[in-house]
Amino acid sequence: MKLHLRTRHVDLSPALQDQLREGIYRALGRVSPWIREIDVVISDTNGPRGGPDKQCRMIVRGRAIASIVVEQTGADVRATVAAVAERAERALLRATSRSRALGHSLVTS
């Protein structure tokens, strides 16, 4: 599972970036066999004007399922990323259970 973390108008320390990556891996660990790649973009919706709005957009590309896109905006980067990761996990669980119910095999190669 590859994870790409990018920012727009948000400065994140290397330590915070590592914490966010670890949190994403931990949240999606249960469904990681079905994930090929994750793109995460953290942006400041107010841009240089400041303000508390940080947006996290996560695109999860699966092995045998369609891509999943989850977005959320919040004041705290850590909490927003954690919430998006949890929602992505739930969406992946739904998608994989639907795929199994329809008789599709989930390829993990």
C-alpha positions in Angstrom: 0.0 0.0 0.0 1.5 3.3 -1.1 0.7 6.5 0.7 1.2 10.0 -0.8 0.7 12.9 1.5 0.6 16.4 0.0 -0.3 19.8 1.4 -1.6 23.1 -0.1 -1.1 26.3 1.9 -0.4 24.3 5.1 2.9 23.9 6.8 3.3 20.6 8.5 6.5 19.7 10.4 8.2 16.4 9.4 7.2 15.0 12.8 3.5 15.8 12.3 3.6 14.3 8.8 5.0 11.1 10.3 2.3 11.1 12.9 -0.4 11.6 10.2 1.0 8.8 8.1 1.2 6.4 11.1 -2.4 7.3 12.0 -3.6 6.6 8.4 -1.8 3.3 8.3 -3.2 2.3 11.7 -6.8 3.3 10.7 -6.7 1.4 7.4 -4.6 -1.6 8.6 -7.6 -3.9 8.7 -8.4 -3.2 5.1 -4.9 -2.8 3.7 -5.0 -6.0 1.6 -7.6 -4.3 -0.6 -5.7 -1.0 -1.0 -3.3 -0.3 -3.8 -2.6 3.4 -3.2 -3.8 6.3 -1.0 -3.5 10.0 -2.0 -4.1 12.5 0.8 -4.2 16.2 0.3 -4.4 18.6 3.2 -5.2 22.1 2.4 -6.2 25.4 4.1 -9.5 26.4 2.7 -9.0 30.0 3.8 -5.5 30.1 2.2 -3.2 32.9 3.3 -6.0 34.8 5.1 -5.7 32.4 8.0 -8.5 30.8 9.9 -9.3 27.4 11.3 -10.5 25.5 8.3 -8.3 22.6 7.2 -9.6 20.3 4.6 -8.4 16.7 4.1 -9.2 14.8 0.9 -8.4 11.1 0.7 -8.6 9.1 -2.4 -8.2 5.3 -1.9 -7.5 3.2 -5.0 -8.3 -0.4 -4.4 -7.2 -3.6 -5.9 -10.6 -5.0 -6.9 -12.9 -2.2 -6.0 -13.6 1.3 -7.3 -11.8 4.3 -6.0 -13.1 5.9 -2.8 -13.0 9.6 -2.1 -13.6 11.0 1.3 -13.4 14.7 2.3 -13.8 16.6 5.6 -13.0 20.0 6.9 -12.1 20.9 10.5 -10.1 23.1 12.7 -7.5 20.5 13.8 -5.4 18.7 11.2 -4.9 15.6 13.3 -8.6 15.2 14.1 -9.6 15.9 10.5 -7.2 13.3 9.0 -8.2 10.7 11.6 -11.9 11.2 10.8 -11.3 10.9 7.1 -9.3 7.7 7.6 -12.1 6.2 9.7 -14.7 7.1 7.1 -12.5 5.6 4.4 -12.2 2.4 6.3 -15.9 2.1 6.7 -16.4 2.8 3.0 -13.8 0.2 2.1 -15.5 -2.4 4.3 -18.9 -1.7 2.7 -17.3 -1.9 -0.8 -15.5 -5.2 -0.1 -18.6 -6.8 1.5 -20.6 -5.8 -1.6 -18.0 -7.2 -3.9 -18.0 -10.5 -2.0 -21.8 -10.6 -2.0 -21.7 -10.2 -5.8 -19.3 -13.1 -6.1 -16.3 -11.0 -7.2 -12.9 -12.3 -6.0 -10.7 -9.8 -4.2 -7.3 -10.0 -5.8 -4.4 -9.2 -3.4 -1.5 -9.3 -5.7 
